[in-house]
Amino acid sequence: PGHPHLRAMDTDSTSEPRGFVFPGTFEVTAFGPARPELEAIVLAELTAAGVKPDPASVRHRSSRERNYVAIAVSFWCEDRAHHEAAFARLRANPAIKWTL
């Protein structure tokens, strides 16, 4: 008795969402107020989380008024725990307002 077009969600905790294959390379974009040290902060937080950021992959994009900047960086990650730790560390840093 459920909607005929809806299927039960997979509740197997060992399955990964599509596109998440560990180990592997992932990308994160961190947004924050435009500060010269924001790139260094992002790289340091990723390293502290146990992942390996690729400094050569870093891209910057400023907001229209240049008040905010987006820092995109690729990183190598061994497993889901490290991936989650990387995003958690970035979100916890007061210099970073949000992540994608």
Backbone hydrogen bonds, N-H to C=O, Kabsch-Sander energy under -0.5 kcal/mol:
donor,donor_aa,acceptor,acceptor_aa,energy
6,L,3,H,-1.6
13,S,11,T,-0.7
15,S,12,D,-1.6
20,F,17,P,-2.1
21,V,19,G,-0.9
24,G,77,C,-2.3
26,F,75,F,-2.9
28,V,73,V,-2.3
30,A,71,I,-2.7
31,F,98,W,-2.9
32,G,69,V,-1.9
34,A,67,N,-3.0
35,R,33,P,-0.6
38,L,35,R,-1.7
41,I,37,E,-2.2
42,V,38,L,-2.5
43,L,39,E,-2.5
44,A,40,A,-2.4
45,E,41,I,-2.6
46,L,42,V,-2.2
47,T,43,L,-2.3
48,A,44,A,-2.6
49,A,45,E,-1.4
50,G,47,T,-1.6
51,V,46,L,-1.9
52,K,76,W,-2.4
54,D,74,S,-2.7
57,S,54,D,-2.2
58,V,55,P,-1.1
59,R,72,A,-2.4
61,R,70,A,-1.7
63,S,68,Y,-2.8
66,R,63,S,-1.5
69,V,32,G,-2.7
70,A,61,R,-2.8
71,I,30,A,-2.9
71,I,69,V,-0.5
72,A,59,R,-2.7
72,A,70,A,-0.6
73,V,28,V,-2.4
75,F,26,F,-2.8
76,W,52,K,-2.4
77,C,24,G,-2.8
83,H,79,D,-2.0
84,E,80,R,-2.9
85,A,81,A,-2.2
86,A,82,H,-2.3
87,F,83,H,-1.9
88,A,84,E,-2.4
89,R,85,A,-2.6
90,L,86,A,-2.1
91,R,87,F,-2.6
92,A,88,A,-1.8
93,N,89,R,-1.0
93,N,90,L,-0.8
96,I,93,N,-1.8
97,K,31,F,-2.7
97,K,95,A,-0.5
98,W,31,F,-1.3
100,L,29,T,-2.3
